[in-house]
Amino acid sequence: MKTAITHLVGSLFIIALLNCSSHDIGEACYPEGTGTISETTVSGENPVVEIVALQRSIDCETFQCLTYGGYESFCTRTCKYDSEKGSACSENSNCESPKHCFEGYCRDDDCPAGFECRTIQDVGPLAGNLYCVYKTGCSGSNRNCEALGEMECRRIGCFDQALLSTDSTTTHTLGCKSLDSLSYCLCADGSNNCGSAGLVCTPPGSEAWPAGSVDLRDVCMRTE
């Protein structure tokens, strides 16, 4: 019995080691300024520009540092999907984990748990290329991020960074912040979850932001 217990403990230890993160996908990186950079216009009352860049960085195992979606730059790598197609779908919630909805079908990719394989540009120099990016739509549940202890579901607010400026500016760039850091924003209906109600934001020294200025996202990100 003692031998069996010893083997069981040893097996669980090995499994735990195998489940530990052995990659740096999603970790912050600092690009060296070389690589592909382009801009995509985000529709809205004012033209807001999303910076899309794949640059070299020694911070990443693959040397690939990705900037897109208004997020801070993070390490990534190219990816692919299995050839086998599952059931038809329109969004990730239609698929059982670890499959994601891709091109109308539930399919499994080779990205680490908590990330999904996606194109990041419809047109432009990176169009058609697939990269491991943050999984979205986790609906406030860490379990939906597939890797408990390593990934967590965060509510992110994305907006025109010009709204933070107290001076007049013609530079409109998309940026995102954790909802916790948007302490000057309140839920429009007075609740705490800011779901479909949106936000009312009045930063110190600035005028109140127009309605609908913040795009709320539930995003799987690495625990800090």
Buried (B, 14 or more C-beta within 10 A) or exposed (E): EEEEEEEEEEEEEEEEEEEEBEBBBBBBBEBEEEBEBBEBEBEBEEEBBBBBBBBBBEBBEBBBBBBBBBBEBBBBBBBEBEEEEBEEBEEBEBBEEBBBBBEEBBBBBEBBBBBBBBBBBEEBEBEEBBBBBBBBBBEEEBEBBBBEEBBBBBBBBBBBBBBBEEEEEEEBBBBBBEBEEBEBBBBBEEEEEBBEBBBBBEBEEEEEBEEEBBBBBBBBBBEE
